[in-house]
Amino acid sequence: MSLTSDPAGATDPGVGAPTDAVVDPTTSGPPRGLLVALAAGAVTAPLANLVPAVLTLPLAAARIDPAGATSLLSLVVAIGSICSLVAFPVMGRLSDRTTSRLGRRRPYLLGGAALTAAGGIVTALAGSPALLVVGYVLTSIGFSATFVAATSVIPDQIPAGRRGPASAIVGLALPVGVLVGLFAANLVSPNLTAMILLPAALGCVGSLVLAAFLHDRRITAAERPAFDLRAFLRTFYVAPRSAPNFAWAWWSRLLIFVGVAAIQAYQAFFLIAVLGFTAENVAGAVFLTTLVLTGPSVLVAPVAARVSDRIGRRKPFVIGAALIFVVGLVLAATAHTFAAFVVAMAVLGIGQGIYLAVDIALVTHVLPDPANPAKDLGIMNLANTLPMSIIPAVAPAILLIGASVAHPQNFPALFGFGAVAGLVGALLIVPIRGTR
């Protein structure tokens, strides 16, 4: 990875947008219409990837192999997740080096739309486990390409002091996108083919809208970062000694999302085992708690983003949001009624809104190579997704702590583990330099 910056900060006339080097962050906001297009691309990107994992893949797996549906689902999601983890930094590295006349990010928005469409079609028509795997792998890679490109728009085109609203849009894209996708799928339920294809179509349209309205900066071959085998291997790693601020930010985000994943991944089990819900009515409860989690986030995030921009500070918001996460997790761990659990999710939603509104803006201030941000933002996105793999690996052992016949699973211990992880994540923000 090259650690040099763009020496000219130039743009391709008629194509490029100004870089931070030539834009006064105190007087210039985002290009007109960019935030709307960014919202279209970022919010719809998860539809074809996360909605299947939550809703339609289990139904498709049951259609293909009723007896082994759960095992097939685990296999499909595991392979798709691995491909996505690899694709995030690789797509970022390739995007930073792209010299196409279309720009650096637009080809990946178009490619993401194409992969999303292909994946949706293959998944909808899949009649075998192999085709179901292929369909989800295509949508996973398509999501990675689109989301890395959308995230990179922030440091590419928006001045450092005006990134709060864009950070909020991208930060909220995943939870809002899941809700939008679930709503769209329910509109055409129980037609499984339509439930798969409609979210995929919306994802394609969102990527194309952002590609159409993006004034994408074009780089020359001379500006392209150097690339060799060592550079490729470094795609998956940023040395903490050379980029300590980025490393602190990465570990902070990972631990905070571990706390979030602890409750999101196991709330259905908690509702059944502790609060007495049944397998038949837990789905409605999970939708309600997800709505309660997302609603406050959507309301709080724009306010936090604008206040953060106005006062020029990021760290207090991120630390405060992480501490609110901890409070929410503690409330969830001690909840003995569904109403108390809903309150806990609302508190988590407030923390989530503040955090997602500001954290990406903070990260863009500490990128190791600001002129070529996509690769490092791809690595940062791993901190969002890895916890969903980490928590299932460690949760069984944690749930056994202090278990008894009367209480065979210790959910307070799991949520408490998440709270501790979130608290440590908040503390790791403190040593970051280069941003306030």
N, C-alpha and C positions, 0 to 999 in steps of 0.2 A: 504494500500500500504506500502510495506516494504521500508524503506529508507536506508537499508544496501547495501553495494556494495559487489561484488564477492570477497571474501577474497583471493582467490588463483589466480584469473585471468588465470585459467588453461584452457587447451583445451583437447578435446578428441582426442587422437592420431589417425591420419588418417582421422578425421572427422572435428574437430573444426578448426577455424581460430583464430589467436591471438587476444587478447583484447587490449585496449589502455594501460592497466596496464603493459603489457610486450612487447609493441612495441615502438620503438623509433620513434616518429612522425617526427623527422628531417631527418631520413634516409630511412624510409620504406614507400612505397606507397601502394596503394590498391593491393590485390592479382591479379596476372595476369589474364586477361580476365574478371574480375569481373565487370568492368564498362560497357563492352559490354553486358554482361548478364543482368546487372541491367537496362540498357537502354531497352533491349528487354522486360523485365517484367513490368517496370514502364510505358513506353510509350504506350504499348498495353492494359494495364489494363483498361483505361477509355473507350475503344472502344465499349464494349458491354453495358456500362452504360450511358455514356454521349451522344453518337451518337443517340441512341434511343430517348433520351429526346429532342434532337435538330431536328431530322429528321424523324425517322421511327415510333416512337410512335404516332405522330399525324396522319400519314397515316394509321396505324393499327387501331387507334380509329375511324377514318372516315370509315374504312371498316366495323367495327363492328356496329357502331351507327352513321350513317351520320348526323342525326339531332342533336344529343347531343355530338358530337365529342369533342368540347372544354371542356365541363364539365367532360367528361370521362377522357380526358387527364389530367386535373387538379387533379382529384382524384387519378389517377395512379401515377403521379409524386409525389404528396404529400405523399402518403403511402410509396412509395419507398424511398423518401428522409428521412422520419422519421426512417425507418428501417436502412438506411445507417448511420444516425447520432448515433443511438444506437450501431450499429455494430462496428464502428470505435474503440471506447475505449474498448468494450467488447472483440473484437478479439485481441486487443493489450494485455489486461489483461491475456487472455487465452494463448496467444503465449508466454508471459514471463514465464508462469508456466509449459509449455510443456516439458516433459522429454523424449519424443519419441526418439528412436534410429535414426530417420530421422533428429533430431535437433529441434530447437524451431521455426524456420520460414518456413522450407520446407513443413510441413504438411498443413500450411495455404495457401501456394502457390498452392499446389495440390488441396486442398479443394476449393480455389477460382476458379481454372480452371474448376473443376467439376460443381460448382454452375453457373458459366458463361455459360457453355455448356447447362446445363439444362434450364437456364433462356432464352437463345436464342431460343432453340427449342420450349419451351412453348409459348413464345411470337410470334414466326413465325406461330404456329399452332392455336393460340388463336381465338376462335370463339365467345367468350363471354367476358363481362367486368371482371368477376371474374378471368378468366384465364389470361387476360392481366395484371391484378394486380399481380397475382402470378408470372408471367414471369419476370416482372420488379423488384419485391421484390427479387427474386433469383439472378438476375444480380447485383442488388444494394449491397446485402450482399457479393456476390462473389467479386465485386470490392473492397469493404472495406477490406476483408480478404487479397487479393493480395496486395493492396496498403500499408496497415499497415506493412505487412511482408517485402515488398520492401524497405520502408522507414527505417525500423529497421536495415536493412543491413548496413546502413551508420555508426551508432555508434557501431554496433556489430563488424565490420570487418575493418573499415578504421581508421587509426590514426587521432587524433584530428587536427593536422596541415596539413592534406592532404585531407580534406573532400570537398574542393571547387568543383572539377569536378563532384563528385557524387551528391552533393547538387544541382548543375545545372541540372543534368540529371533528378532527381526526381522533381525538381521545374518546369521544362519545360514539364514534362510528360503530364499534363492535356491539355494545349493549343496545343502542338504538336500532342498528341493522338487524339484530336478532329479533327484536320485537316486531319490526316492520315485516320481516320475512315470515315469522310465525303467523302474523295477521293475514298476509297474502296467501299463505298456504291454507289457512282455515277458510278463506273465501271460496276455494275450489274443492275443499274436502267433501267427500272421501275419495275423489278421483286422484289416485296416487300419481299418475303420470302428470296431471296438471299441477299437483302439489310440488313436484320436482321442477317442472319446466318454468312455472311462473316466477319463482324467486331467481332462477338462473337468468331468465329474460330480463328481469329488473336489474340484476347485476351487470349484464352486458350493456344495457342502455345507460346506466350510470357511468360506466367506464368510457363509453363513447361520448357522452356529454362532456366529461372532463377533458377528454382528448380534443374535442372540437373547439372548446373555449380556451384551452391552455395556450398562452404565448410562450412556447417552450424555447428555452435558451439552447442554442446550437454551439457545439465546441468544434474546434479544428483538430486535425491529427496531432499538431504540435502541443496542444493543451491536454491531450488524452493522457491519463496516468500510465506510468510504465507498468508492464505486466509480464511476469514470467512465472515459473513453477512456484518459487518461493512466495510471490505475490498472491498466487491462487490459494496456497495453503494458509496464508495470513487472512484470507477472506473470512475465515471462521474465528478470528482471534484478534483482539487489540491488546497489545502489551500494556499492562498496568503501569509499568515504569515510564513508558513514553507518553501515556495518556492517562494519568491518574484520575483526573476529574471525570473523564468518561467512564472509567472503571468504577469509581464510587457511585456514579449515577446508575450504571448497569446493575450493580449488586443491590442498590437501594430499590430499584424498580422490581427486580426479581423477588426480593423478600416481601415487598408489599403485595405483589400479585400472588405469592404463596398464601398470604393471609386471606386474600379474596377467594382464591381457588378452594381453600379449605371449606368455606361455607357454600360456595356455589356448586361444587361437585357433589357435596354430601347432604344438601338440604333436604332432598326427597327422602333419603334414608332416615334423617333426623325426624322429619315430620311423621313418618310411619312408625319408627321404633319408639320415639319419646312422646309425641303429641297425639298418637292414636289414629292417624289418617290411614286409609286403606289404599291398596294399589289402584282401586277404581276412582277414588276422588282426590288422589294426591296431585294429579296433573293440573287440575284447576287451582289448587293451592300454590303450586310452584309458579304458575303463570301470574297469579296475584302478587306473590312475593317478588318476582322478577319485575313486574310493573312498578311495585313500590320502590324497588331498588333503582330503577331507571328514571322514574318520574322526577324525584328530587335532583338527580344528576343533571337532567336536562334544564331544570329551572335554575340551579345554582351555577352551572358551568359558565354561561355567558357573563354573569355578574363577576365571578372570580377572574375570568380572563381579562375583562376590561379594567377592573381595579388593578390587577397585576401589571398591565401595560401602563396604566396611568401613573402608578407610583414607582415603576421600574424595578420591581422586586419579584423574584420567583421562589426562592428558598423558603421563606416563611409560610407561603401557601402550601407548598409540597409537604413540609414538616407538619403543619397544622392538619392537613388532609389525612396524613398517615396516622396521626394521633386520634382523629375522629374514627378512622377505620378500626383502631384498637378498641375504642369505646364500643363500637357496634358489635365487634366480635365478642367482647365480654358480655354484652347484653344478650347476644344469641346463646352464648354458653350457659347462661343462667336462666334462659326462658323456659317457663313451665306451661305457658299457654300460647296458642297461636297468635293472639293479639300482641303478646310481648315479643314474639318472634318477628311479627310484622314491624313493630316499632324498631327493633334491632336492624332490620333490613332498610328501613327509612334512614336511620342514622348512617348506615353504610353507604346509602345512596348519596347523602350529602357529602361525605368524605370522598366518594368516587367522583362526584361532579367537580369538586375543587381540584382534586388530584389530576384528573384527566384534562382539565382545562389548562393547566399550567405546566405539567411535567414535560410535555414534548417541547414546549418553548424553552424550558430550562436545558433540556438535552441538546437542543440546537446551538446553545451558547458554548458547549464544551465538546463539540465534535472534533476528533483528531485531525480531520482533513476537511475543513469547511467548504472548499471548492468542489469536493467530490463526496457529498454527504450520503448518498444512497446506500453504499455498502455498510457504513457504520450504523445508519438507521435500521438497516436490515438486521444487524446484530442486536441492536436495541430491541427490535420487535421480538427477538427470541426470549427476552426477559418477560414478555407478556404471555407467551405460549408455553414455555418450559414448565411453569408451575402446574399446568393441567396434566403433565406427565409425572411431575415430582410427587404431587399429593397422593395420587392413587398408589404410588410405590411405597410411601411411608405411612399412609393412613391406617392400614391394617394393624401395624405394630402399635401405633399410638392409641387406637381404639381399644386395644387389649389392656392398656394400663389401668390397673385397679378394677378390671371387669369382674363381674360376679354373675351368679345364675340369674339374679333378679335384674341386673343391668349388664348384659353381655357386651355392650359397646359403649365406650366412654366418650360420648360426643363432646362434653365440656372440655376434655383433654385435647381433642382435635381442634376445636375452635380456640382454645387457649394457646395451643401451639401456633395457630395462625396469628393470634394477637401478639405473641412474642416476636414472631417473624416480622410483623408489621412495625413493631416498635423499633427493632434493630434497623429495619429499612429506613425509618424516619431519622434515626441517629446518623446513618451513613450519608445523609444529605449535608450534614454540618461541615465536614472537611472539604467540600467541593469549592474550588476557587474559580474565578473567571466569570462568575455571575453572582448576583446578590439574592 
